[in-house]
Amino acid sequence: MHLIIELYRAAQEMAVDEFQEFPLGMLKSLVPFDSAAYGSCVLMQQGMQIQEIYLHNKPIEQISDYSAITHKDPVLKAARANPDRVIRFHPPTLFAGKENRPLFDYARRYENANGMHIIHADQDSHHAQLLTMWRADEDSHFLKQDGWAAEQVLHHFFEALKIN
């Protein structure tokens, strides 16, 4: 509870550029990760169009590279089908096979060895907020309890971003 109160206080008091890393630091204390991306997007029939994005320990090129393969991403499809639920995934396993080679290469290039993704969709439009966390170590899987811990605070995470 203390973390959530601190999150909302910081959202109201910190400048936008100072606040961008703050909620990730709090989330990382609950669910360790190496890199992350969060932002807003428009969900389309085939993939999504990113409107705003903040990258934590990732190069900007990752966004343009992902836009070329987003329509093939089964993680995005699973997240859209299960809004507000964490989707845990292991890219080397999920993207095995010739047909998924572009996704596999993308995950390897950006050291996305394990991931957790969530979409919080607006019920009345195609707008959504998204958060993805990655671990670079192929053996460092996100566990069910990581997903559960993240789900407990992600509504507050997204709300604090709106407030800030």
N, C-alpha and C positions, 0 to 999 in steps of 0.2 A: 504494500500500500504506500509505503514511503517513497518508492521509486516513481509511482504514478503521480503523486502530489508534486514531487520534484520536477517531473517531466512537464506538467502543466505550468508550474511556476516559471520554469526556464522558457517555455513557449511564449509566455507573456512578457518576460523581461529581457530576453536576449535579442540582439539583432539577427536578421535572417542568416547572414553569412556565418555568424558565430554558432547559431543553433543547428545548422545542417549536420554537424558531426555529433552533437549532444545526444539525440535520441538513439543513434547507433551505438554510442558508448554504453548507454544504459541497457540496450538490448543485448549487447555483447557480454555484459556481466551476467545475464541469464542464460544466453545461448552463444557460446564462443563461435566466432567465424573469422575468416581471413579477409574477406572482401564482401561488398554488398552494393546494391543499387536500389534506389527507391524513387518514386515519382508518380506522375499521372499520365494517363494514356486514354485513347479512344479505342474501344474494342470494335474490331471490324469482323466481317464474316470470315476473312482469311487473315488471321494474325491481329496485330494491333499497331496503332500509330502513337509513338511516344510524343507527349506534349512537353513535359518537363522531366528531367532526370538528374539525380545526384549520384555520383559514383564515389565509392569509398574503396581506395586501393585498386582501382581499375583504370585503364587508359580510355580516353574518349573514343578511340577507334572501335572499341568493343560494341558501341551502339550502332554504328553504321554497318559493321560486319553482321550483327544480329538482325538488322532490318532486312537483310537479303535472305535470311532463312527462317524468319519468324513464322511464316505460313506452314512450315513443316514441323514446328516444335510441339511434341506431345505434352510437354510440361505445361505450356500455355493452354492447350486444349483441356487438360485435366483441371487446371486452376479455374478456368472459365466455367467448367461444369460443376465446380465445388467452391463457390465464392466464400470467402472468409474462413476457408480451411487451408491449412498448410499442406503443401505437396512436397514431400521429401523425394529426392531422386539422386541416382548414382549414374552420371553420364556415361562412363565407360561401359556399363551394362545396358542402360536404356538406349543408347545410341549405337549399339553393336549392329553390325550388318551393313551391307553395301548401300542400301537405300537411305541410311541415316549417316553416311560418311560426312556430309557437310556439317551436321550437328556435332558429330564426334570430333572432327578437326577443330571446330570452333571451341568446344569445351577444352580440348587439350591446349590450344593456342593461348587461351586466357586462364589456364590453371583452375578450371571449374571442375574439380574432381568429385565433389559432392555438393548438393545444393538443397535449398529449401525456398519455396516460392509461394506467395499468397497474393491474391487479387481481392480487393474490396470494391465491388461494383456498385454504382449508383443504380438503384432500382428503376428510376424513371428515365434513364438515358443510357448511352453507350460509354459514358465516362467512368473511369475507374482509377483507383490508386493501386500501386503495386510495390512489392518489396521482394527482393531476392537476396539470399545470403549464400556465400560459397565458402567451402574449405578446399585448400589446395592439395591436401594429403588424401590420396585415394583410399586409404584405410580409415580415415576419420569421418565415418558416416554420421549424418544427423539421425538421431534416434527418436522414437515415439515421444519420449519425455521432452526432447528439444522442441518438437512440434507443439506439444501441449503447452509448454511454457511460453512459446512465442504467441500462440493463439490467445492466451490470457491477457496479453498486453498490446496486441497489435491494433485493436480498435482505438486504444488510447494513443498509440504511436501515430496513427493516421490523423486522429482528431487534433493532436498537438501540432502537427505539421500545418493543418488548416489554420489554427489559431495564430501561429507564428507568421 
